[in-house]
Amino acid sequence: MRNILITGGAGFVGSNLACLWTRDFPEDQVTAFDNLKRRGSELSLLRLKECGIRFVHGDIRNREDLESLGDVDLIFECSAEPSVQAGYQGSPRYLINTNLSGTLNCLEFAREREAQFFFLSTSRVYPIPLLRSLPLEKNEERFYLPSGKKGAGWSTNGIAEDFPLDGIRSLYGATKLSSELFVQEYAAAFGMNTIIDRCGVLTGPWQMGRVDQGFVSLWASRFLYGGRLRYMGFEGQQVRDILHISDLHDLLKIQVRDIPRYSGKVFNVGGGAGNSISLRELSRLCSFFSKASLKVDFSPITHPTDIPYYVSDNSRIMSETGWSPRKSIENILEEIFRWLRDYRPQLEGLFTDPP
């Protein structure tokens, strides 16, 4: 039996990983640890209880909260203020204290207990000006990288781990990259087993989507429940790759089986080019699955953190592990729409914030 700690355990990523992990490893004791700050996270508590998962209400910003958890063997650090726009309207203190100071608290907690440490990072560690300068072409629905062209850290497969890191990347991206550096330093200084997975857009049921984070479920909810949507800049042709949360879980299982083999490494993990989608394409698919039409507004204004294109190049992680995403975009949307329909009374009010 292993004692598994999942920080951010009532969030979308943490709660789904907790339930999937308990399903596949029923002998493990899983603890979900969360401050329940994000709206909708309280809905995860019943799911966690039904899965037999211990929930502890606490905050990674507070060392004493972590100390109360006792010994653990493996930590999945999933906690974060996840919005790339966080900190721009007012003080960035919560963002920094959660995404950087909180991670340092978790690293110290792991070091003291000799626990193995997985850090779920983000594709937003890559600099915005460099991503905006990619030689993109476009058609009526999306941006794309031209066939046969490639550059430093990019190709038609997407953005690789050796994409340059010089430049600004948003306050959110800076906290995650800073945390990555500390994870690597702790591994080197203290002999800890650590793995960093830079995730693209993760999605699936139980994601309480907002404009700045979780756009797939938000888009689906507006087509099904009604409301407004708006393409913010790029005319809806901006592209992201999306990965179902269960596909991430499958990868983590592979990595856990042989942690020393992957320890100290950084991997890009996403849906890849085959699971990339623009907002215009997403609108078309949401119309199909909802059997409804919705006029999407347009604003030419972009946020300083907006980028027209990001697709994860999964070549390294696929080569080293044999893993690849299994769920297609259509599979993902089918599941999200089923979830939105089945839990409409609980969910509809959570998706009413203006776009």
N, C-alpha and C positions, 0 to 999 in steps of 0.2 A: 504494500500500500504506500502511495505517495501522498504527501500533503501538498496540494496545488493551491496557490493564491492567484486570483485574477483581480487585478485592480481595475477600476472602472467596470466592475462586475455587473452593474445594473444598466449599463449603457448598451447600445446596439451590439457592438462587437463583443464586449465582455460577457453579456448575458447569453448570447448565442453560443459563444465558445464554451461557456460553462455547461450549458445544457448538452451540447454535442459531446463534450469531453466525458461527462458523466454517463452518457449513453454508451460510449465506446469503451470507457475504462471504469466500470462500476465499482471496482475495488479501490479506486482513488478517492480521497477526501478532498472535495473542492470547496473553497471558500470564495465567495464573491464579495468584494469590498468596494463600497461606493458612497459618495456623499449625497446622492440623489438630487443634485442641483439642476440637472437638465430636465426640462419639462417632458413628461412622458416616461421617465425612467422608473417612476413608481409602479407602472404597469408590469414591469419585469419581476416584481417581488413575488407575485403569485406563481409565475412561470418557474422561477428559481425554486420555490418551495415544492412545487409539483415534481421537479426534477431531482429532489432530494439534496439540494445544494444549501449549504450554510451561508446565510447572508449576514454581513457585519456592516453596520452603518458607521462610516468613518471617512476621514479625509487624508489623502497622502501628503497634504501640506503640514499635517500635524504628526510629528514623530511618535507622540504618545499613542495616537490611534493605531499606528502600525505595530508598536510594541505589544499591544494587547492581543495580537493575533497568535503569538506563540511561535513555534518552529514551523518552517516550511521547507520543502525540498525543491520546488520549482515555482517560479514567478512568471506570469504573463503580464507585462506592464502595458495595459490597454487604456489606462486613464488619461484623459486629456481634455482641455478646452479645444474642441475639434474645428472651430471655425477659422478659416484663413483670413477672415475679416476682423477677427478679434483684436481688441486693443486700439483700434483706430478711432473709435468714438468714445473718448474718455481715457481713463487710466488703463494701461496694459498690465497692472499689477497682478490681477487674478490669473491672467494668461501665463505670465512669467512664473509666478509662484506655484502654479499647478504643473505646467509643462516642463519646467526646468528644475525648480527647487523640489517639487514633488518627486520627480524622477530620481534626483539625488538622494532623497530620503529612502526611496525604494531600493536604490543601489546599496546604500549603507545597511539597510535591513537585510538584503540578500547576502552581503559580505559577512555580516556577523553570524549568519546561520549557514554559510557555505552553500547557499541555494543557487541553482542554475537560473539564468535570467534571460528572458526573451523580451526584446523591446520592439513594440510595433510603432515604427516610424511612418513617414509619409513621403510621397512623391514631391511635396511642396518644399523640400530642402533644396531643390534645384532653382537657380536664379531666374527671376522673372524676365530681366532684359534679354538673357540668352535664349530663353524659350520663345520670347516674342520675336526674336531675330531669325528663327528657323525659316528656311526658304519655302514657305507653305504655298501651295496652290489650292484652288477651291472650285467646286462645282455648285450646283444649285442648293445642295443640302449640307455640304461639309467641307472643312479644310482637310488637306492630306499632304503628306510628304511625297515629292515626285519620285517615281520609280527609278532605281539605279543610282540615286544620289545618297551620299552619306557624309558625315563630318565627325568632329570630335565628340564621341559619346552618343551619336544619334544615327539612325538609318531608318529605312521603311519599317523595321521591326519596332521602332519606338526609341525611347530614351533609356540608355544603359547606365550602369553604375559609374562609369568613368566619364560621364558628362561633367564638364567643368563646374566647379562650385564657387567660383569667384563672382561676386555680385550680390545684390540684395534679393531677398526671397520672401518677404513679409515678416512681420513680427512672429506670427505662428510658426513659419518655416524656420526662423532663427532659433526659436526655443527647441524645436525638434532636432535640428542639426547640432546644437550645443549639447543636447542630451546624448545624441549619438556619440559625440566625441568623448563625453564622460564615460559612457558605457565601454568604449574601447580602452580608455585609460584604466578603468577599474579591472578590466580583463587582463591587461598587461601587468599592472602593478600588484594585483592580488591573486592572480591565477584563477580568476573566475571563468566559468563557462558562460559565454554570452552570445546571443545571436540577434542581429538587427535585420528586420524585414521592413523595407520601405514600400508601403502599400499604396497602390493607386486607389481609385474610388471603390470602396466596399459597399455592398448593398444587399438587400434581401428583406424579408418580412421583419417587422418590429423595429424598423428604422424610422424614427420620428423626424422626417426630413424637413429642412428649412431651405430658404433661398441660398444661404451661404454654406450649407453642408447637408448632404443627403438628398441631392436633387432628384434622384430617380423616384424615390417613394413620394416626394412632394409632387412631382409632375403627374404621377399616376393618380394621386389622391384628388388633384384638381380636376382631372378629366372625369373621375368617377363621382366625386362629391359636389363638384361645381366650384366656381371661384375664378380668380384671375391668374394669368401667367404672363410673364414678360421676358422677351429676349433682351438681355442687358449687353449691348454691344455685339459686334461680330455677326449680327443678323441671324443668330441662332445656329451658325455654322461651326461654333466652337465644339471641339471633340475631346472626349475623355474615354478611357477604357474602364470597364466596370467588372468587378469580381464578386461572385456570390460568397457570402460569409462561410458557407459549408466548404467551398473550395479552399479558402484559407485554412480552415480547420484540418482538412486533409493534408495540407502542406506541413502544418505544425506537428501532426502526428509523425510524419516522416522525419522531421528534424529532431524530434524528441527521442526517436529510437537510436540516434547516433549523434548526440550533441557534441562530443569532442571533435567529430569530423567537420562540423560546420561552425564551431566556436570561433569567435573573433571576426567573422565574415559579415558582409553587408550584401543584401540581396534586394533587387527590385522585384516586387510581387504585384501583379495586376492581371486584369483580363487579357491584356496583350492586344495586338492589332486585330485579331479575330473577334474580340469582344469590345471593340471601340464603337462609339456612337456619338452623333451630334445631337444638339437639342431639337433641331428640325426632324431628324430621324426618330428621335424619342417621341416627339409629338405625334408623328404618323402612327407609330406602334401603339401608343396609348389610346389613340382614337380607335384603333382596331380592337384592342382588348376591352375597352370600356363601352364600345358600340355607341360612342358619343362624339360630338364635334365640339371644339373649343377654339375660339379665336385667340391667338397668342399675340399680345401687344409687343411693341418694339420700342426700345430706348437706345439711342446711340451712346449713352453715357456708360463708361466702364469704371469699375473700381480699380484702384491702383494695384490690387493683387490679381486682377483677372488676366488670364492667358488664353490664347486661341486654341492651343493644342497641347495635349499631353497623353501619351500612350506608353505604358510600361514595356520595356524590352525584357522579356522573361528568359532570355537565352541562358543566362548564367544559372538561375535556379533550376530550370528545366534540365540543363546538362548535368548538374551536380546531384540532383535528386530523382530525376525521372518524372517529377510532378508536372502536370499541366491542368489548366482549368477544364472542368467537365461541363459546367452549366452555361448554356448559350444565353444570349440576350433575351431571346424569346422565352426560354425556361424561367429566367429571372423575373421577367415581367408577369408571366402567368402566375407565379407564386405570389408576387406582391399584390396583384389584383385580387387573388383569392383571399389573401389575408385581409385586405381592405374591405372586402365584402363581408367576410365572416365576422369581423370585429367592428363593424361600422358604428354601433352605438358607443363603444368606448373610444374610438379613434377620430371620429369626424370632427369633434371639437378641437382636437390637437393640430389639425391642419387648416385652421381658419385664419392664421396670421397673414396679413397682406404680403404679396410677393414683392 
